[in-house]
Amino acid sequence: MSELPELNPVIHGKLRLALLSLLAGVEEAEFTWLRTKTGSTDGNLGAQLQKLEEAGYVKVKKQFVERKPQTLYRMTAAGRTALAEYVRALRQLLGDSMSAD
């Protein structure tokens, strides 16, 4: 049996994986859209997005639109690379575990 691949712990969290998956499909997304899509609370969503930002996987842009605050997120190149590597490692792990039966 080959050595098990490492799964990136920053991405491995359920909500963080969902966020990166959502951001991979759009140029940028509003906080409120991400909250609706994930069903997360503001506090949890903010904390998970901050972890992704600290890892360099997402960029945040805060602005005002018609005097209302708007927070936009987009995935960085590093985030796209990390997500692709995570998916590759997961496929390898699943492939290895499926063939072990």
C-alpha positions in Angstrom: 0.0 0.0 0.0 1.3 3.4 -0.9 1.7 6.2 1.6 -1.6 8.1 2.3 -1.7 11.6 0.9 -1.8 14.6 3.2 -5.1 16.5 3.0 -4.6 20.3 3.5 -6.1 21.0 7.0 -7.0 24.6 6.0 -9.2 23.3 3.1 -10.4 20.1 4.8 -12.9 21.8 7.0 -16.4 21.3 5.6 -17.4 25.0 5.4 -13.9 26.1 4.1 -14.1 23.4 1.4 -17.6 24.6 0.4 -16.5 28.2 0.3 -13.5 27.5 -2.0 -15.7 25.3 -4.2 -18.2 28.1 -4.5 -15.5 30.7 -5.2 -13.9 28.5 -7.8 -17.0 28.9 -9.9 -17.3 32.7 -9.8 -15.1 35.7 -10.3 -16.1 37.2 -6.9 -18.9 36.7 -4.4 -20.6 38.8 -1.8 -20.6 37.7 1.8 -24.4 37.6 1.8 -24.4 35.2 -1.2 -21.9 32.9 0.4 -24.0 32.9 3.6 -27.1 32.0 1.7 -25.4 29.3 -0.3 -23.7 27.7 2.7 -26.5 28.3 5.3 -23.8 29.4 7.7 -24.1 32.0 10.5 -22.4 35.4 10.0 -19.9 34.6 12.8 -18.9 31.2 11.5 -18.7 32.3 7.9 -16.6 35.3 8.8 -14.2 33.2 10.9 -13.8 30.6 8.1 -13.3 33.2 5.4 -10.7 34.8 7.7 -8.8 31.5 7.9 -8.8 31.2 4.1 -7.7 34.8 3.8 -4.8 34.3 6.3 -3.7 31.2 4.3 -3.7 33.4 1.1 -6.4 31.4 -0.6 -9.0 34.3 -0.8 -8.8 38.1 -1.1 -11.4 40.4 0.5 -12.5 43.7 -0.8 -14.7 46.0 1.3 -16.6 48.8 -0.3 -19.8 50.9 -0.1 -22.6 50.6 -2.6 -25.3 53.2 -2.2 -24.0 53.9 1.3 -24.3 50.3 2.3 -21.2 48.2 3.2 -20.4 45.3 0.8 -17.8 42.7 1.3 -16.6 40.7 -1.7 -14.4 37.6 -1.8 -12.4 36.1 -4.6 -10.2 33.1 -4.8 -6.5 33.8 -5.4 -4.2 31.8 -7.6 -2.7 30.2 -4.5 -6.2 29.2 -3.5 -6.9 27.6 -6.9 -3.7 25.7 -6.7 -4.4 24.5 -3.1 -7.9 23.4 -4.0 -6.6 21.5 -7.1 -3.9 19.8 -5.0 -6.6 18.9 -2.3 -8.8 17.4 -4.9 -5.9 15.4 -6.4 -4.9 14.1 -2.9 -8.5 13.2 -2.1 -8.9 11.3 -5.4 -5.6 9.5 -4.6 -6.9 8.6 -1.1 -10.3 7.4 -2.4 -8.7 5.5 -5.3 -6.3 3.8 -2.9 -9.1 3.0 -0.4 -11.4 1.7 -3.1 -8.8 -0.6 -4.6 -7.9 -2.0 -1.2 -11.2 -3.9 -1.0 
